[in-house]
Amino acid sequence: MAAELHHSVSRRAAILRIIRDSTVHNQDELVKSLRKQGFDATQSSVSRDLRELGVAKAGDHYIVPQGEPSLAVDHFDAIANFVTQVRIAGDSLTVVKTTTGTAQSVAVAIDRSDWPEVVGTISGDDTIFIATVDARAQRKLTTRLREIFRIGDA
């Protein structure tokens, strides 16, 4: 078990290094790069590692969040320019518009933030729906999102 954990940590460090040092377009490229470096990697293990590390996809390539991957604020630093609009829809639904192809990365960062007002997210290509428990939680969330992404009222 300890050897498996060490291998996983080493593989994740290699993933971060590869993405920082070169342009990686997809998980298959990343698996091949890891195998060249001697890591036993599959698409599913790489997918899990990318999610755990908070790696975002910016258009056609991966980017590494700045700072410590486990901190939500750092996740947002890496994707700060992805959000174009934050709008209220009803009393408990917030709609976030993003640049094309980045909604999932933003939704993952929001999910990982573990904010109490967020019940859950659903993301598409350039749109995220965020459910909140009530209108008060929604106001808190929209204020937070607009501050993080430097978006004015819509």
Beta strands, then each sheet from edge to edge (+ up, - down):
strand 1: 56-58
strand 2: 61-63
strand 3: 83-89
strand 4: 93-98
strand 5: 118-123
strand 6: 127-132
sheet 1: 1+ 2-
sheet 2: 3+ 4- 6+ 5-
end
